[in-house]
Amino acid sequence: MFLMPVFAASVRALVTPAAGAWFTEQARELIELAVPPVAAQTCEVSYTTHDSRRGTFSAQIRVRNTGTTTIRGWELAFAFGDSQTIRSDRHSPIEQVGSVVTVSSDRHDATIRPGGRTTISLTGRTNGGANSEPLLFVLNGGGCTLK
């Protein structure tokens, strides 16, 4: 008698991605259940897209300090999966090389106290591609938890 394996995704009623595609829910679960445990990140990032139309978009990135020490000066890096480009940011200096975007603090938002947050507002173009959300954010060289 042959038994078919039951996969966690089907039990949880999740839609699994195509072969080779990123599976965010499974990645989160693997990190949560890792042995030895993965060290807790000291930042949490949320990314929200607004007004995505006619090849343009606006996005808001919220960065929260989940660590125990104050961050003084920061640099947030992330990469788009498609052909998006950033046109502007309201305050912070920004640079884009290929798909990698780097946003640096300015004098108004350079300090993030433990439990505190800062918000980055961006506008950009999709350049004919889809408007995809970044999956990995790095703050001052260390990974952040994606909320």
Secondary structure in CASP SS format (residue, H / E / C, confidence):
PFRMAT SS
TARGET T0000
AUTHOR 0000-0000-0000
METHOD secondary structure of the structure
MODEL  1
M C 1.00
F C 1.00
L C 1.00
M C 1.00
P C 1.00
V C 1.00
F C 1.00
A H 1.00
A H 1.00
S H 1.00
V H 1.00
R C 1.00
A C 1.00
L C 1.00
V C 1.00
T C 1.00
P C 1.00
A C 1.00
A C 1.00
G C 1.00
A C 1.00
W C 1.00
F C 1.00
T H 1.00
E H 1.00
Q H 1.00
A H 1.00
R H 1.00
E H 1.00
L H 1.00
I H 1.00
E H 1.00
L C 1.00
A C 1.00
V C 1.00
P C 1.00
P C 1.00
V C 1.00
A C 1.00
A C 1.00
Q C 1.00
T C 1.00
C E 1.00
E E 1.00
V E 1.00
S E 1.00
Y E 1.00
T E 1.00
T E 1.00
H E 1.00
D E 1.00
S E 1.00
R E 1.00
R C 1.00
G C 1.00
T E 1.00
F E 1.00
S E 1.00
A E 1.00
Q E 1.00
I E 1.00
R E 1.00
V E 1.00
R E 1.00
N E 1.00
T C 1.00
G C 1.00
T C 1.00
T C 1.00
T C 1.00
I E 1.00
R E 1.00
G C 1.00
W C 1.00
E E 1.00
L E 1.00
A E 1.00
F E 1.00
A E 1.00
F C 1.00
G C 1.00
D C 1.00
S C 1.00
Q C 1.00
T E 1.00
I E 1.00
R E 1.00
S E 1.00
D E 1.00
R C 1.00
H C 1.00
S C 1.00
P C 1.00
I E 1.00
E E 1.00
Q E 1.00
V E 1.00
G C 1.00
S C 1.00
V E 1.00
V E 1.00
T E 1.00
V E 1.00
S E 1.00
S C 1.00
D C 1.00
R C 1.00
H C 1.00
D C 1.00
A C 1.00
T E 1.00
I E 1.00
R C 1.00
P C 1.00
G C 1.00
G C 1.00
R E 1.00
T E 1.00
T E 1.00
I E 1.00
S E 1.00
L E 1.00
T E 1.00
G E 1.00
R E 1.00
T C 1.00
N C 1.00
G C 1.00
G C 1.00
A C 1.00
N C 1.00
S C 1.00
E C 1.00
P C 1.00
L C 1.00
L C 1.00
F E 1.00
V E 1.00
L E 1.00
N C 1.00
G C 1.00
G E 1.00
G E 1.00
C C 1.00
T E 1.00
L E 1.00
K C 1.00
END
